[in-house]
Each structure stands twice: as C-alpha cells, then as structure tokens.
C-alpha cells in the first residue's frame, strides 16, 4: 500500500494526516501552539513554533502508524491564510508572524482605498481588509521601518513551514490570492500595486501551482520525522482552498460551509470575471484555472471556544451542545452576534464587537450556548444571502469543521440556510485536501476530481424543517438589526479602550 501525508497548519494547532490510496485515514496527530495578543486587535505567532510542532507531529505520526517509511511517498500542506512572515537576507525570521485575525491595520486599509480606489478590485478582486497581507506589510513599513528594510522575502505561514522542511521558497496561487498583491486574472504579482506602495518586487516569492512538486524533505528533517529523504513535497494551498478540495467542491453548483476558528461559506467558480462588488472574496482555487467565492465570519468556532473557556471552564463541548439541544429555537429570545474579533462579511468592520441581546433572568447556560451556535450560523447566512442575491442557486451545502461534528448544529445550519446540509463520513477538513493534493501530484489519480471521487464519502443529509425555517427567519431579521443599532456604541467602546490602554497600560484603578 502507498500513503500520503496532509499537513494542516491552523491558527491554534497543526494537524497531520496519514492517508492510504483509498482515502482512508490511517493515523492523525495534532499539536497545539500559543496565540499572542499583546494589544487589543493584535494577533501574532512565533513561526518557530509551527516548525517544532509539525516535526513533533510527523514523528509521532510515523511512529504510531508503523507504516514503513518508503511506503509514504509524498506530502502537501494546507495553511492559515494572509499571515505575514518576514525573512532577512539569511532567510531568518525577522519578527513574529502577524496573523489573519489581526486587525491593527485599519489605517493602512484606508490608505490603500484612497490611493488605489476601484483599481484594487479590478486587479485583486478583493477589497482592502485588515486581515489581508498587504496592509500588514504597509504597517511594518510605517511602524517598523528597520524590519521592513531587512526584509529579503515575505511568506505566508504554510510556505514558511514548507521552506523549513524542504529549503525551497515559493507560494502557491490560492494563498497568494489572499495577499492583495496578486493580479488574479494574469496570475502574477501586481507591479502596479508594488510600485504604488514602494514595495520591492523581489521580496515577493516565486509563484507555483498548488499541485506542483517543489522538492523533497531535507535529510535531517526526514530522519527526525521517520520519513524517507525521497518523500516528494507538493506546494499545497490556502486552508479554504484545501477545505474545498477535501469536501469535493471542484465544480459549479457546489457550496461549502466550514466552521473552524473562522467560519467560511464558499462556492466554486470557473470564471475569474464574476463580479460580486467586493461583498465577498474571490480567490484562486487549489484546482488549476479555477476560483472560489467566499464570505467569512471571523470568529465562528472561536466564539464557541471563547464562551466555553470563559464561562464553562472544565466542561467539554459535547456537554455544552447536549444542553443546547434542550433550549429552544431562538434560544428563548436570546441573540448572540459573533463579532468578538471584529467582522469580515458583510460588514468589514475591525472595531465592531459581539453582543448578547435580550438577556433576562430566565436564561440559563443552555440558552447562551445555543445563542452562540445560532449566532454563528446567522452570521454565515449573511454570506449565503449575498450569493443568492447575486443569482447563485444554493440548495445543497457540504458542512465541515467543528460545525459538522454536532447533529444539532448541522440541523441549525439546514434550517437557517434553507438548504440541504450534507455531513461527510470521513471529513478531515483542509488536512484531507492537502493529502489529496499530494495523492494527485504523485500520479495516483489523473486529477483532483478523480481523487475526490475515490476519497470522499458522503454521510447523513440534514433537510430544512419547514416550521423551523419560518421561526429562524423571524429571529434572523432581528439578528440583522443588531449591527446597525450597536455599531456606534461598539466603536466608542473600542476607542475608549485604546485610549485607556495607552494612558494607563490597561490597568484598572485600585479602590
């Protein structure tokens, strides 16, 4: 038997999968690493942690599986998007990586809009938002000019990890599309944008296809991980592109809901000229000459994790979700907006913050948990609504991630999205997509579509329940009113917090 490995470099952990030629997951290992948030809106990680934890995970994977190393033929990557990793002339990390959920760059986004205007959408198909890479580069250029001058090349997280395992520098198109520096139609770095902002073109890495073979493992890395130095390495893709591959979203008419740290609603596109007015993202797919459109909830699964860790420490998710099933649709009149890290779609607002609305003394923990789950689905439904308003037919959705591990949450999605929601039997998210890229690159299959036909197995289907649909439709209309009625208050609180922090270091006065 032959095997391939998928490496999924996430925001909170790295997960590695060992998959056989039939798409069966033989073994998997996950290793977590810390998130650093030194100031409100800041989100950073130490890239060395990614490397150390991935090597540990691969070593444990090979030892646990007992598969002979020569039977493991290749590996590929999925990775968190947009994060900025800066390397100096010796290809050493200059500073901590600035992550996708870092929102410090509002000033730089305004500058991009002022200078480029509509030209940005024309070139990149995306608006200037805090999560993207270009605003982060401009922030370093403005506030850390010495670090900017030291920069020899910038990479995204999984590309840095791949460099450390292979010694090869590069970036695939699906991840490059999320930098705001890629000319998506012409598939090249935009000289116009680089020139406009005085960014040296040579700090942009070479561009490669997702399925491109970029080398083999470095001998010392291979030895440490228990793998052959002949193991072929393929470029890999952005986590959302890999999630789409792993769920079989490889042709028109298919849609994906992924609830991980963030929440994504994604639809396949064959045409890069589709115009959604910048209301949703358009990126290169991991499949060559294909694209996908995507709406994003910044804090989806993260909202539930935050709730659990803050208010129910010691409880597991299963207990919370079981309790939530005993609440009612609409959580007994309690609404949650998952804006705890700002929001992306449809508001593109880094300062907005979350709310529980409608609290009274009758509400219990189960109502709060259900409100969080429903609020996340309501937020994602705002992306679904945009797609439908632009004429897309959405009647079937593949659901992956944490939101697919609960039957209750899957039914909530079906009722709120008003669509069939399908759970996969062997769902492994972006990690499976990364393994499929390796499998296809190795020539086990003639295409990613053929690989998907062999690897992906559908499980239970959740149909929308008419009476639930009607009740959720009413609560959703109220949910949509929360943002416009709280935006001014939240912006004032955000600014006051910043002022307090700058004056007093964020400390409260002693009484």
ZIDA-V859517 format. One line per field, one symbol per residue. psi: psi as a letter, one per 20 degrees, with the letter a starting at -180 (. if undefined). A space follows every 50 residues. Layout:
psi->???
This chain:
psi->qqqqppoonahirppppopaijjpohqqqqprqqppmhqpiqorqohhhg gghgggggghghghhjpphiiohrqrqqqprhpoppqahjkqpgrqpprh jpkikgghghggggghcihghggijqroqhhrgghgghgghgimhghghi phqqrrghhgghghhhjpprprhhhhhjikipoggilqpohgggghjlpp hiiprqprqgjppjarqqghggghikrqijpppqgarqhhghhggijkmj rqiqqpponcgrpppqpqpipijpojkjhrqpqprhppkrrqqpqpogne hhghgggghgilphqrhggghgghiiarpjllkpqpplkikaqfpjhloi iqrrqppjpriiprhhggghhgghhghgghhhgghgghhjjponippppr ahijjphghghgggggilqppppqglpjbhhhgghhgggghijhqirhgh gghhhppqcqpoqpoghgggghhghhhggiigghiiggghgggghhgggg ghhjjjqqqq.
